[in-house]
Amino acid sequence: MAIGLIIIGDEILSGRRVDQHFPKVVQMLAARGLQLNWAEILADDPERITATLKRTFASDDIVFCCGGIGATPDDHTRLAAANALGLPLVMHEQGKINIQQRILQMGKDAGQQVDLNSEENLHRLKMAEFAQGAALIPNPYNNIAGFALHKHYFVPGFPVMAWPMIEWVLDNHYADLFNREPRLEQSVLVYEAAESALTPLMVAIEAQFPRVKVFSLPSVGDATTRRHIELGVKGEAAQTATAFLHLCAELKKLNVEFSNT
């Protein structure tokens, strides 16, 4: 099982808006002892969204999908999710009630009479049309719910709505996974060394410590920083701690200059 993130929106790919979901989701997962395994950004393309969801539904992954669940012509995610599973798109009755309550509250706040059967308000109910069998994800910001299907969780693109909804899913559905396996990450800065010269050591460490991954982040340096490589290990805590000691010992044997990060 892995955890994935799908971010949907032409505005992200065009650069009109800068994505905020990726770093926040990584942060929310890390706070619970979890990690993101993959992420994809998709345009507002119904065929591509459908094909992607068909692939991810076939996996055992937990997937969070941000964006495209509104009621405007460029919102395709609700129908794409239904099509990916071969299910009809149906009105969710509680979702409909939530939207109507929101409409009435907005009218009350504005001191206006509300006609729930007006064309505009009937169109808003499309946001409660989900694939048959979908469950609601509560939206504390405006009560217009997202939806869940087969370990996939669909939330709006707006961070103020999406982030508490994702946290709700994690805390209510996956608390048993939190901090199940304590993880550790340790690294050093290796100065003026070629990455290729360190590769055999990285390969050997991963072979010797199967629950550990080695990472290498080269930097060309700048006016105040020397050229260096951040070389480290991450993974299961006990094995990572041992692997880090081994890494430092081997770097000393290679006679390269390094310091703790």
C-alpha angles and dihedrals in degrees: 000000000000135000118238138184128210118192116193128197142099088222091067095050093045092050093240087124130024114231114246099173100079098060092039094051090048088052095047092049094046090052087061097044093258133116138210112246101187143357136194133190116210134188122235088272113136095202094050093045091050093048092048093049092046088057096045094044087058090059129073092239128130104234131192116198120194123197143012100070097111127099103255123109092260093055106098105149099095094053093039091056091051092047092047089059096037091242130138121252107242137175113262105219098210090044088053091050090050092054093047090050089051092050092050092048092050090051092049092049090051093045092241136132112246127216107200089192096057115120091248095051094044088053090053089061088071085081087071094054108106138156111288111274096024119148124219127252109206117239110209093190101063106348093245100133133224120214142237130215129170097338090316117120120199119199135165123274093242109101093213088063103029100052100055089043092055090047089051090054093049095046096044102038109024108031088118088067096053115119090343090147116026110228132204135196124193131169146169134209112243112200130218094348129134115243090223090060090057097045097088089054092050092050092048094050093052090048092050096042108040095182092055132081123203120218131195122194112181121202125191089208129223141227092305103027130064122229107273148152123232100220120185152142132236137179140072106022104235095042092045092053090053092045091052092054089049091049092053092047092052092048089055089052089052088054094229124147115247141157136193117269 
